Amino acid sequence: MRKTKFIPIVVLLILVVAGVALATSQYNMRESVVSGGGGEHSSAGYRLTDVVGEAAVGNSTSSNFILRSGFLPMSAPTPTPTPTPTPTPIPAGSTPVSGITTDVNCDILSGVSITLDSIGPVLSDQNGQYEIMATATGNYTITAHQDGFRDRTQTVNVAGLGQEFAVTCNFQGQNGLIPNAPNIWYALDSVNHWLYPPSPECAVDIWCALDVINAWLYPVQ
């Protein structure tokens, strides 16, 4: 144990005599000053520690090392600022219609094609989120399409143009997409969503549950 303790001192003395520039994460020793001598002494404002992660500050020496003249603080690296994301501007004279796409049992569906009358299509992202722009006021028929599922439609009203008139239209739960050929277990899950809805957004009524049962009994291939 005693021999191990003094190994760092021996290494340090060898490097100093050799005129090698020493460095820590916060300090470096200039080679020219080390080779020029000047004597060993502690700094009034700093100390060099031999413990990993311990800050080299204060006005005393560590248990194993003291500062030599020429030990100077290194400037800390300048952190790279995190860029602020730029929000996507809303085109002038348009209103966003946005929402989420899931199946009738409330599982997220990505890549669902959304059209707003003749506008679009746009695809929902990996989180089932979509946004499409209405360019005029009035009623629109919004359609959600995904291969392997029955199309779902809803009617939305755009009361004005601009972000302040944004409309939310979710294809979720009661309005979620129904598979063309679900199995019996999927149909039973839908019945459970009717009897014991896991959340208000995922609730379905009896007619929606019956639609899923019909899709199981009479699948569309």
C-alpha positions in Angstrom: 0.0 0.0 0.0 2.8 2.5 0.9 4.7 1.8 -2.3 1.6 2.3 -4.4 0.9 5.6 -2.7 4.2 7.2 -3.8 4.1 6.0 -7.4 2.2 9.1 -8.6 4.9 11.4 -6.9 7.8 9.5 -8.6 6.0 9.8 -12.0 5.4 13.5 -11.5 9.0 14.2 -10.5 10.3 12.3 -13.5 8.1 14.3 -15.9 9.1 17.6 -14.2 12.9 16.8 -14.4 12.4 15.8 -18.0 10.8 19.1 -18.9 7.5 17.6 -20.0 4.4 19.8 -19.9 1.9 18.3 -17.4 -1.8 18.7 -17.6 -5.0 18.0 -15.8 -8.6 18.6 -16.9 -8.4 22.1 -15.4 -4.7 23.1 -15.3 -1.6 22.7 -17.4 2.1 23.2 -16.6 4.2 25.2 -19.0 7.3 23.3 -20.1 9.4 26.4 -20.2 8.6 27.3 -16.6 9.2 23.8 -15.3 12.6 23.5 -16.9 13.5 27.0 -15.7 13.2 26.0 -12.0 11.7 28.5 -9.6 11.3 26.1 -6.6 8.3 24.2 -5.3 5.6 26.1 -3.6 1.8 26.2 -3.2 -0.3 28.8 -5.0 -2.3 31.4 -3.1 -5.5 30.6 -5.0 -5.2 27.1 -6.3 -4.2 23.6 -5.3 -3.6 20.5 -7.5 -5.4 17.4 -6.2 -4.6 13.8 -6.8 -8.2 12.6 -6.5 -10.1 12.0 -9.8 -12.9 14.4 -10.1 -11.9 16.7 -7.2 -11.9 20.4 -8.0 -8.5 22.0 -8.1 -9.4 25.1 -6.1 -8.6 26.5 -2.7 -5.4 27.8 -1.0 -3.9 24.6 0.3 -1.9 21.6 -1.0 -3.2 18.1 -1.5 -1.9 15.1 0.4 0.4 14.0 -2.4 1.0 17.0 -4.7 1.8 20.7 -4.4 1.9 23.3 -7.2 5.1 24.3 -8.9 5.5 27.8 -10.3 4.0 27.9 -13.8 0.9 25.9 -13.0 -1.8 28.0 -14.6 -5.6 27.6 -14.9 -6.8 26.4 -18.3 -9.7 28.2 -19.8 -12.9 26.1 -19.6 -14.4 25.0 -23.0 -17.3 27.1 -24.2 -20.5 24.9 -24.2 -22.2 24.6 -27.5 -25.6 26.3 -27.2 -28.6 24.1 -27.9 -30.4 25.5 -31.0 -34.0 26.6 -30.5 -36.3 24.8 -32.9 -38.0 27.0 -35.3 -41.8 26.4 -35.4 -43.2 25.7 -38.8 -45.0 28.8 -40.0 -48.7 28.6 -40.8 -49.2 29.8 -44.4 -51.2 33.0 -44.7 -54.8 32.5 -45.4 -55.0 28.9 -44.1 -56.2 27.0 -41.0 -54.6 23.9 -39.6 -56.7 20.8 -39.1 -54.8 18.2 -37.0 -55.4 15.1 -34.9 -54.3 11.6 -34.1 -54.9 8.3 -36.0 -55.5 5.0 -34.2 -57.5 1.9 -34.9 -60.8 1.4 -33.2 -59.1 -0.3 -30.2 -56.9 2.8 -29.7 -53.6 1.5 -31.0 -51.5 4.1 -32.8 -51.5 3.9 -36.6 -48.8 5.7 -38.6 -48.8 6.4 -42.3 -52.5 6.9 -42.4 -53.5 9.0 -45.5 -55.5 12.1 -44.6 -57.5 14.1 -47.2 -59.6 17.2 -46.6 -62.0 17.2 -49.5 -59.6 17.7 -52.4 -56.7 18.9 -50.2 -53.9 16.4 -49.5 -53.2 13.7 -48.8 -50.8 14.0 -45.9 -49.6 11.0 -43.9 -49.7 10.7 -40.1 -46.3 10.4 -38.4 -44.9 7.6 -36.2 -46.9 8.9 -33.3 -50.1 9.0 -35.3 -50.1 12.8 -35.5 -51.2 14.6 -38.7 -51.8 18.2 -39.8 -53.4 19.4 -43.0 -54.2 22.9 -44.1 -57.7 24.2 -45.0 -57.5 27.1 -47.4 -61.1 28.4 -47.1 -63.8 28.6 -44.5 -66.8 26.2 -44.4 -67.5 22.5 -43.9 -65.0 19.8 -45.0 -65.2 16.1 -45.2 -62.0 14.6 -43.8 -61.1 11.0 -44.8 -58.6 8.7 -43.2 -57.3 5.8 -45.3 -54.9 2.9 -44.5 -54.5 -0.3 -46.5 -56.1 -3.2 -44.6 -58.6 -0.9 -42.9 -62.0 0.5 -43.7 -62.0 4.2 -44.6 -63.3 6.6 -41.9 -64.8 10.0 -42.6 -65.8 12.9 -40.4 -67.1 16.4 -41.1 -65.3 19.5 -39.7 -66.2 23.2 -39.8 -63.5 25.8 -40.4 -64.9 29.0 -39.0 -62.0 31.3 -40.1 -58.5 31.4 -41.5 -55.5 31.5 -39.2 -53.9 29.7 -36.3 -56.6 30.9 -33.9 -59.2 29.0 -35.9 -57.3 25.7 -35.7 -59.5 22.5 -35.7 -58.8 19.2 -34.0 -60.2 16.0 -35.6 -59.1 12.7 -34.1 -59.6 9.3 -35.7 -59.5 7.5 -32.4 -61.7 5.1 -30.4 -65.2 5.6 -31.6 -63.8 7.2 -34.8 -60.8 4.9 -35.1 -60.1 2.8 -38.2 -61.7 -0.7 -38.3 -59.7 -3.6 -39.8 -61.0 -5.3 -42.9 -60.6 -8.7 -41.4 -60.2 -8.7 -37.6 -60.1 -11.9 -35.6 -62.4 -12.9 -32.8 -60.0 -11.6 -30.1 -59.9 -8.2 -31.7 -63.7 -8.1 -31.9 -63.9 -9.0 -28.2 -61.4 -6.2 -27.3 -63.8 -3.8 -29.1 -66.7 -5.1 -27.0 -64.6 -4.6 -23.9 -63.9 -1.0 -25.0 -67.7 -0.6 -25.1 -68.4 -2.2 -21.7 -65.2 -1.0 -19.9 -63.6 1.9 -21.8 -60.0 2.4 -20.7 -60.4 6.2 -21.2 -62.9 8.6 -22.6 -60.9 9.0 -25.8 -60.9 5.2 -26.4 -64.5 4.5 -25.6 -66.8 3.1 -28.3 -70.6 2.7 -28.4 -72.5 -0.6 -29.0 -72.9 0.2 -32.7 -69.2 0.7 -33.2 -68.5 -2.6 -31.4 -71.1 -4.3 -33.6 -69.3 -2.9 -36.7 -66.2 -4.6 -35.6 -68.1 -7.9 -35.0 -69.5 -7.6 -38.5 -66.0 -7.1 -39.9 -65.0 -10.3 -38.1 -68.0 -12.3 -39.4 -67.9 -10.8 -42.9 -64.3 -9.9 -43.6 -63.3 -7.8 -46.6 -60.2 -9.3 -48.3 
